[in-house]
Amino acid sequence: MSIDLGKQLPDDLFHELSDVDPSEQGGKAIPILSVDADGWAHPALLSYGEVGARDRSTLRVITFEGTKTTENLRRNGLLTLLFIDETQTYYVKGKTKEIPAARVGGGPGQAYMDMAIAHVLSDAPGAGEEGAHITSGIMFKW
């Protein structure tokens, strides 16, 4: 059951996205959903090195040139990020705006988006689901 927490990151997620070195995330992936030209959800995965909290109501997201995700964000800006592991389940929804790579000292082939958070949802077991829990998030290895 999801609970709307408003337009700001909760303490634990804010800390994870602003204070913690991405290499300490142990290969956790962040599933994201943009909206394609036909209105379908378009899934992709980012690492914690590609998502960071600018403040409690803004995320910086790095995508790559030539991808459908970047094309979708440039067209309509709608983005949902899923932070799911054994300790938390948050869905963060918002609207992105591209930031010129030169302004942020970005690398070639990358697109930089600042996302104004519209909703943070916390998901936890509801009535009749006692004892249900996530055992891990999506992991990757280089």
N, CA and C atoms as a LAMMPS dump frame, in Angstrom:
ITEM: TIMESTEP
0
ITEM: NUMBER OF ATOMS
426
ITEM: BOX BOUNDS ff ff ff
-5.0000000000000000e+02 5.0000000000000000e+02
-5.0000000000000000e+02 5.0000000000000000e+02
-5.0000000000000000e+02 5.0000000000000000e+02
ITEM: ATOMS id mol type element x y z
1 1 1 N 0.835 -1.163 0
2 1 2 C 0 0 0
3 1 3 C 0.894 1.245 0
4 2 1 N 0.654 2.137 -0.955
5 2 2 C 1.47 3.344 -1.081
6 2 3 C 0.882 4.496 -0.275
7 3 1 N 1.783 5.257 0.342
8 3 2 C 1.405 6.448 1.101
9 3 3 C 2.144 7.63 0.479
10 4 1 N 1.418 8.693 0.121
11 4 2 C 2.032 9.882 -0.468
12 4 3 C 2.705 10.696 0.634
13 5 1 N 4.012 10.879 0.521
14 5 2 C 4.787 11.633 1.517
15 5 3 C 4.96 13.1 1.138
16 6 1 N 4.408 13.495 0.011
17 6 2 C 4.53 14.881 -0.406
18 6 3 C 5.598 15.078 -1.461
19 7 1 N 6.179 16.28 -1.502
20 7 2 C 7.103 16.675 -2.555
21 7 3 C 8.561 16.709 -2.121
22 8 1 N 8.873 16.12 -0.967
23 8 2 C 10.256 16.139 -0.498
24 8 3 C 10.732 14.736 -0.147
25 9 1 N 12.016 14.507 -0.373
26 9 2 C 12.608 13.21 -0.051
27 9 3 C 12.606 12.995 1.455
28 10 1 N 12.265 11.782 1.905
29 10 2 C 12.39 11.486 3.338
30 10 3 C 13.863 11.419 3.724
31 11 1 N 14.135 11.53 5.024
32 11 2 C 15.516 11.608 5.516
33 11 3 C 16.417 10.495 4.989
34 12 1 N 15.961 9.234 5.071
35 12 2 C 16.837 8.127 4.681
36 12 3 C 17.189 8.18 3.197
37 13 1 N 16.228 8.48 2.34
38 13 2 C 16.504 8.541 0.902
39 13 3 C 17.337 9.774 0.556
40 14 1 N 17.057 10.897 1.19
41 14 2 C 17.858 12.1 0.965
42 14 3 C 19.326 11.833 1.323
43 15 1 N 19.557 11.22 2.462
44 15 2 C 20.924 10.887 2.885
45 15 3 C 21.594 9.961 1.87
46 16 1 N 20.864 8.952 1.436
47 16 2 C 21.405 7.98 0.491
48 16 3 C 21.796 8.642 -0.836
49 17 1 N 21.056 9.654 -1.25
50 17 2 C 21.285 10.289 -2.544
51 17 3 C 22.15 11.541 -2.481
52 18 1 N 22.503 11.984 -1.271
53 18 2 C 23.31 13.196 -1.18
54 18 3 C 24.609 13.012 -0.406
55 19 1 N 24.617 12.153 0.59
56 19 2 C 25.78 12.027 1.468
57 19 3 C 26.601 10.763 1.246
58 20 1 N 26.007 9.761 0.653
59 20 2 C 26.669 8.466 0.538
60 20 3 C 27.406 8.363 -0.792
61 21 1 N 28.653 7.918 -0.749
62 21 2 C 29.442 7.69 -1.949
63 21 3 C 28.737 6.614 -2.787
64 22 1 N 28.478 6.881 -4.091
65 22 2 C 27.785 5.888 -4.924
66 22 3 C 28.458 4.522 -4.927
67 23 1 N 29.787 4.479 -4.747
68 23 2 C 30.476 3.186 -4.729
69 23 3 C 30.097 2.359 -3.503
70 24 1 N 29.533 3.016 -2.488
71 24 2 C 29.089 2.292 -1.297
72 24 3 C 27.725 1.63 -1.493
73 25 1 N 27.093 1.853 -2.633
74 25 2 C 25.773 1.279 -2.885
75 25 3 C 25.851 -0.162 -3.37
76 26 1 N 27.046 -0.685 -3.545
77 26 2 C 27.217 -2.105 -3.822
78 26 3 C 26.531 -2.616 -5.071
79 27 1 N 26.453 -1.818 -6.115
80 27 2 C 25.882 -2.302 -7.366
81 27 3 C 24.365 -2.279 -7.412
82 28 1 N 23.726 -1.498 -6.543
83 28 2 C 22.266 -1.405 -6.594
84 28 3 C 21.852 -0.582 -7.811
85 29 1 N 20.858 -1.062 -8.524
86 29 2 C 20.334 -0.358 -9.686
87 29 3 C 19.052 0.371 -9.305
88 30 1 N 18.77 1.454 -10.026
89 30 2 C 17.556 2.226 -9.818
90 30 3 C 16.699 2.092 -11.072
91 31 1 N 15.592 1.339 -11.014
92 31 2 C 14.683 1.301 -12.156
93 31 3 C 14.009 2.666 -12.321
94 32 1 N 13.898 3.101 -13.565
95 32 2 C 13.223 4.364 -13.857
96 32 3 C 12.197 4.126 -14.963
97 33 1 N 11.216 5.026 -15.021
98 33 2 C 10.198 4.963 -16.063
99 33 3 C 9.995 6.357 -16.631
100 34 1 N 10.207 6.491 -17.933
101 34 2 C 9.84 7.718 -18.636
102 34 3 C 8.593 7.371 -19.461
103 35 1 N 8.05 8.345 -20.165
104 35 2 C 6.837 8.119 -20.957
105 35 3 C 7.167 8.366 -22.42
106 36 1 N 6.95 7.337 -23.261
107 36 2 C 7.31 7.479 -24.669
108 36 3 C 6.253 8.257 -25.452
109 37 1 N 6.504 8.46 -26.738
110 37 2 C 5.633 9.276 -27.582
111 37 3 C 4.238 8.679 -27.732
112 38 1 N 4.101 7.382 -27.513
113 38 2 C 2.796 6.722 -27.609
114 38 3 C 2.088 6.627 -26.265
115 39 1 N 2.69 7.199 -25.213
116 39 2 C 2.077 7.178 -23.893
117 39 3 C 2.406 5.957 -23.05
118 40 1 N 3.287 5.095 -23.535
119 40 2 C 3.674 3.896 -22.796
120 40 3 C 4.794 4.209 -21.814
121 41 1 N 4.799 3.489 -20.707
122 41 2 C 5.921 3.573 -19.769
123 41 3 C 7.145 2.963 -20.435
124 42 1 N 8.267 3.665 -20.36
125 42 2 C 9.524 3.182 -20.932
126 42 3 C 10.496 2.924 -19.785
127 43 1 N 10.81 1.643 -19.505
128 43 2 C 11.711 1.332 -18.396
129 43 3 C 13.179 1.443 -18.787
130 44 1 N 13.992 1.753 -17.8
131 44 2 C 15.448 1.769 -17.944
132 44 3 C 16.04 1.61 -16.546
133 45 1 N 17.345 1.42 -16.483
134 45 2 C 18.044 1.292 -15.206
135 45 3 C 19.163 2.315 -15.123
136 46 1 N 19.299 2.923 -13.953
137 46 2 C 20.414 3.821 -13.673
138 46 3 C 21.15 3.307 -12.444
139 47 1 N 22.371 3.798 -12.257
140 47 2 C 23.131 3.473 -11.054
141 47 3 C 23.03 4.64 -10.085
142 48 1 N 23.488 4.435 -8.862
143 48 2 C 23.503 5.515 -7.874
144 48 3 C 24.509 6.6 -8.257
145 49 1 N 25.423 6.329 -9.158
146 49 2 C 26.331 7.346 -9.659
147 49 3 C 25.662 8.282 -10.656
148 50 1 N 24.463 7.916 -11.103
149 50 2 C 23.743 8.706 -12.104
150 50 3 C 22.532 9.444 -11.533
151 51 1 N 22.311 9.316 -10.234
152 51 2 C 21.184 9.99 -9.575
153 51 3 C 21.692 10.588 -8.27
154 52 1 N 21.409 11.862 -8.056
155 52 2 C 21.827 12.508 -6.816
156 52 3 C 20.822 13.558 -6.378
157 53 1 N 20.747 13.78 -5.082
158 53 2 C 19.848 14.798 -4.535
159 53 3 C 20.542 16.153 -4.566
160 54 1 N 19.952 17.125 -5.23
161 54 2 C 20.463 18.506 -5.207
162 54 3 C 20.004 19.169 -3.912
163 55 1 N 18.774 18.845 -3.524
164 55 2 C 18.179 19.256 -2.252
165 55 3 C 17.004 18.31 -2.019
166 56 1 N 16.181 18.557 -1.027
167 56 2 C 15.108 17.616 -0.693
168 56 3 C 13.985 17.561 -1.731
169 57 1 N 13.952 18.528 -2.645
170 57 2 C 12.87 18.534 -3.631
171 57 3 C 13.368 18.501 -5.082
172 58 1 N 14.671 18.26 -5.264
173 58 2 C 15.238 18.22 -6.615
174 58 3 C 16.272 17.101 -6.733
175 59 1 N 16.152 16.313 -7.79
176 59 2 C 17.148 15.291 -8.106
177 59 3 C 17.883 15.691 -9.376
178 60 1 N 19.163 15.337 -9.468
179 60 2 C 19.919 15.456 -10.714
180 60 3 C 20.05 14.039 -11.253
181 61 1 N 19.626 13.86 -12.505
182 61 2 C 19.646 12.554 -13.166
183 61 3 C 20.513 12.668 -14.409
184 62 1 N 21.416 11.713 -14.582
185 62 2 C 22.28 11.68 -15.761
186 62 3 C 21.831 10.523 -16.642
187 63 1 N 21.497 10.839 -17.89
188 63 2 C 21.16 9.813 -18.871
189 63 3 C 22.178 9.919 -20.011
190 64 1 N 21.961 9.178 -21.068
191 64 2 C 22.928 9.155 -22.157
192 64 3 C 22.304 9.601 -23.475
193 65 1 N 23.094 10.338 -24.241
194 65 2 C 22.651 10.792 -25.557
195 65 3 C 22.277 9.584 -26.418
196 66 1 N 21.283 9.764 -27.253
197 66 2 C 20.892 8.706 -28.192
198 66 3 C 19.982 7.646 -27.606
199 67 1 N 19.597 7.77 -26.34
200 67 2 C 18.717 6.755 -25.742
201 67 3 C 17.261 7.215 -25.798
202 68 1 N 16.359 6.257 -25.764
203 68 2 C 14.929 6.563 -25.728
204 68 3 C 14.581 7.326 -24.457
205 69 1 N 15.236 6.997 -23.351
206 69 2 C 14.967 7.696 -22.092
207 69 3 C 15.25 9.186 -22.245
208 70 1 N 16.41 9.529 -22.785
209 70 2 C 16.76 10.94 -22.968
210 70 3 C 15.788 11.608 -23.935
211 71 1 N 15.45 10.929 -25.01
212 71 2 C 14.475 11.461 -25.973
213 71 3 C 13.133 11.735 -25.277
214 72 1 N 12.676 10.788 -24.469
215 72 2 C 11.396 10.957 -23.756
216 72 3 C 11.45 12.137 -22.79
217 73 1 N 12.542 12.253 -22.036
218 73 2 C 12.656 13.342 -21.059
219 73 3 C 12.724 14.696 -21.743
220 74 1 N 13.389 14.766 -22.866
221 74 2 C 13.443 16.031 -23.602
222 74 3 C 12.068 16.415 -24.148
223 75 1 N 11.269 15.426 -24.506
224 75 2 C 9.96 15.691 -25.087
225 75 3 C 8.927 16.078 -24.035
226 76 1 N 8.823 15.3 -22.942
227 76 2 C 7.745 15.588 -21.972
228 76 3 C 8.215 15.726 -20.527
229 77 1 N 9.446 15.331 -20.221
230 77 2 C 10.017 15.542 -18.89
231 77 3 C 9.498 14.649 -17.779
232 78 1 N 8.551 13.776 -18.052
233 78 2 C 7.96 12.961 -16.987
234 78 3 C 8.86 11.789 -16.624
235 79 1 N 9.108 11.615 -15.312
236 79 2 C 10.019 10.572 -14.857
237 79 3 C 9.579 10.042 -13.498
238 80 1 N 9.661 8.73 -13.344
239 80 2 C 9.453 8.059 -12.062
240 80 3 C 10.68 7.21 -11.779
241 81 1 N 11.216 7.323 -10.557
242 81 2 C 12.341 6.505 -10.121
243 81 3 C 11.866 5.593 -9.003
244 82 1 N 12.332 4.341 -9.009
245 82 2 C 11.953 3.365 -7.998
246 82 3 C 13.175 3.012 -7.165
247 83 1 N 13.098 3.278 -5.876
248 83 2 C 14.166 2.938 -4.938
249 83 3 C 13.655 1.772 -4.098
250 84 1 N 14.112 0.573 -4.46
251 84 2 C 13.556 -0.634 -3.845
252 84 3 C 14.684 -1.542 -3.395
253 85 1 N 14.701 -1.852 -2.121
254 85 2 C 15.594 -2.872 -1.59
255 85 3 C 14.992 -3.406 -0.296
256 86 1 N 15.767 -4.17 0.443
257 86 2 C 15.239 -4.803 1.663
258 86 3 C 14.943 -3.808 2.779
259 87 1 N 15.403 -2.553 2.647
260 87 2 C 15.186 -1.574 3.709
261 87 3 C 14.163 -0.499 3.362
262 88 1 N 13.821 -0.353 2.077
263 88 2 C 12.944 0.754 1.679
264 88 3 C 12.25 0.46 0.359
265 89 1 N 11.124 1.085 0.152
266 89 2 C 10.464 1.104 -1.148
267 89 3 C 9.854 2.486 -1.328
268 90 1 N 10.463 3.264 -2.229
269 90 2 C 9.981 4.605 -2.544
270 90 3 C 9.811 4.737 -4.044
271 91 1 N 8.755 5.424 -4.447
272 91 2 C 8.536 5.792 -5.836
273 91 3 C 8.582 7.322 -5.872
274 92 1 N 9.498 7.87 -6.658
275 92 2 C 9.668 9.319 -6.723
276 92 3 C 9.292 9.769 -8.134
277 93 1 N 8.279 10.63 -8.201
278 93 2 C 7.76 11.103 -9.485
279 93 3 C 8.038 12.588 -9.636
280 94 1 N 8.327 12.995 -10.884
281 94 2 C 8.557 14.409 -11.094
282 94 3 C 8.688 14.771 -12.55
283 95 1 N 9.026 16.025 -12.748
284 95 2 C 9.182 16.605 -14.083
285 95 3 C 10.615 17.091 -14.225
286 96 1 N 11.262 16.686 -15.318
287 96 2 C 12.663 17.034 -15.533
288 96 3 C 12.818 18.227 -16.476
289 97 1 N 13.974 18.866 -16.323
290 97 2 C 14.385 19.946 -17.214
291 97 3 C 15.865 19.735 -17.485
292 98 1 N 16.242 19.769 -18.744
293 98 2 C 17.64 19.53 -19.092
294 98 3 C 18.522 20.714 -18.702
295 99 1 N 19.705 20.379 -18.187
296 99 2 C 20.719 21.35 -17.814
297 99 3 C 21.867 21.185 -18.819
298 100 1 N 22.329 22.24 -19.476
299 100 2 C 23.435 22.101 -20.433
300 100 3 C 24.654 21.445 -19.783
301 101 1 N 25.217 20.456 -20.452
302 101 2 C 26.364 19.719 -19.909
303 101 3 C 27.525 20.652 -19.572
304 102 1 N 27.737 21.672 -20.386
305 102 2 C 28.836 22.606 -20.127
306 102 3 C 28.641 23.344 -18.808
307 103 1 N 27.4 23.574 -18.427
308 103 2 C 27.118 24.293 -17.185
309 103 3 C 27.451 23.467 -15.944
310 104 1 N 27.395 22.143 -16.077
311 104 2 C 27.656 21.282 -14.918
312 104 3 C 28.992 20.545 -15.034
313 105 1 N 29.779 20.891 -16.058
314 105 2 C 31.061 20.214 -16.234
315 105 3 C 30.887 18.771 -16.639
316 106 1 N 29.851 18.512 -17.407
317 106 2 C 29.503 17.138 -17.778
318 106 3 C 30.395 16.542 -18.839
319 107 1 N 30.323 15.228 -18.896
320 107 2 C 31.118 14.486 -19.854
321 107 3 C 30.419 14.346 -21.194
322 108 1 N 31.179 13.995 -22.231
323 108 2 C 30.596 13.815 -23.556
324 108 3 C 29.625 12.628 -23.565
325 109 1 N 28.55 12.794 -24.318
326 109 2 C 27.593 11.707 -24.453
327 109 3 C 26.597 11.597 -23.318
328 110 1 N 26.665 12.506 -22.363
329 110 2 C 25.741 12.466 -21.229
330 110 3 C 24.753 13.619 -21.307
331 111 1 N 23.551 13.375 -20.793
332 111 2 C 22.523 14.404 -20.689
333 111 3 C 22.202 14.578 -19.209
334 112 1 N 22.101 15.824 -18.765
335 112 2 C 21.873 16.133 -17.351
336 112 3 C 20.481 16.722 -17.187
337 113 1 N 19.714 16.134 -16.294
338 113 2 C 18.345 16.558 -16.047
339 113 3 C 18.161 16.862 -14.565
340 114 1 N 17.572 18.007 -14.255
341 114 2 C 17.141 18.275 -12.889
342 114 3 C 15.661 17.957 -12.821
343 115 1 N 15.286 17.181 -11.821
344 115 2 C 13.898 16.756 -11.663
345 115 3 C 13.284 17.429 -10.448
346 116 1 N 12.237 18.205 -10.676
347 116 2 C 11.448 18.781 -9.584
348 116 3 C 10.491 17.691 -9.103
349 117 1 N 10.613 17.33 -7.843
350 117 2 C 9.812 16.233 -7.303
351 117 3 C 8.37 16.686 -7.12
352 118 1 N 7.438 15.886 -7.664
353 118 2 C 6.009 16.161 -7.539
354 118 3 C 5.368 15.274 -6.475
355 119 1 N 5.859 14.025 -6.349
356 119 2 C 5.313 13.078 -5.378
357 119 3 C 6.401 12.118 -4.932
358 120 1 N 6.445 11.838 -3.65
359 120 2 C 7.244 10.735 -3.111
360 120 3 C 6.251 9.794 -2.456
361 121 1 N 6.24 8.559 -2.935
362 121 2 C 5.356 7.548 -2.36
363 121 3 C 6.199 6.533 -1.61
364 122 1 N 5.737 6.145 -0.438
365 122 2 C 6.371 5.085 0.34
366 122 3 C 5.453 3.877 0.263
367 123 1 N 6.015 2.732 -0.058
368 123 2 C 5.203 1.52 -0.184
369 123 3 C 5.592 0.542 0.917
370 124 1 N 4.597 -0.007 1.575
371 124 2 C 4.812 -0.974 2.655
372 124 3 C 3.64 -1.953 2.66
373 125 1 N 3.813 -3.112 3.272
374 125 2 C 2.703 -4.068 3.327
375 125 3 C 1.461 -3.456 3.973
376 126 1 N 0.318 -3.76 3.397
377 126 2 C -0.949 -3.284 3.932
378 126 3 C -1.631 -4.36 4.754
379 127 1 N -2.866 -4.111 5.111
380 127 2 C -3.655 -5.073 5.888
381 127 3 C -3.725 -6.39 5.127
382 128 1 N -3.484 -7.461 5.814
383 128 2 C -3.504 -8.785 5.213
384 128 3 C -2.187 -9.184 4.568
385 129 1 N -1.208 -8.279 4.58
386 129 2 C 0.099 -8.567 3.985
387 129 3 C 1.207 -8.617 5.034
388 130 1 N 0.837 -8.71 6.308
389 130 2 C 1.824 -8.72 7.381
390 130 3 C 2.876 -9.798 7.117
391 131 1 N 4.118 -9.448 7.34
392 131 2 C 5.216 -10.387 7.137
393 131 3 C 5.798 -10.354 5.73
394 132 1 N 5.074 -9.756 4.778
395 132 2 C 5.609 -9.634 3.424
396 132 3 C 6.713 -8.589 3.423
397 133 1 N 7.795 -8.87 2.717
398 133 2 C 8.882 -7.904 2.637
399 133 3 C 9.747 -8.163 1.403
400 134 1 N 10.4 -7.127 0.951
401 134 2 C 11.334 -7.217 -0.176
402 134 3 C 12.628 -7.833 0.359
403 135 1 N 13.2 -8.751 -0.397
404 135 2 C 14.432 -9.39 0.055
405 135 3 C 15.681 -8.799 -0.587
406 136 1 N 15.521 -8.102 -1.719
407 136 2 C 16.665 -7.427 -2.338
408 136 3 C 16.151 -6.518 -3.448
409 137 1 N 17.017 -5.619 -3.872
410 137 2 C 16.708 -4.79 -5.028
411 137 3 C 17.365 -5.388 -6.255
412 138 1 N 17.29 -4.674 -7.36
413 138 2 C 17.964 -5.111 -8.579
414 138 3 C 19.436 -4.743 -8.453
415 139 1 N 20.288 -5.708 -8.703
416 139 2 C 21.73 -5.515 -8.537
417 139 3 C 22.431 -5.679 -9.888
418 140 1 N 23.59 -5.007 -10.033
419 140 2 C 24.411 -5.192 -11.216
420 140 3 C 25.862 -5.377 -10.797
421 141 1 N 26.63 -5.939 -11.71
422 141 2 C 28.057 -6.14 -11.455
423 141 3 C 28.813 -5.816 -12.73
424 142 1 N 29.916 -5.055 -12.603
425 142 2 C 30.748 -4.722 -13.772
426 142 3 C 31.64 -5.848 -14.111
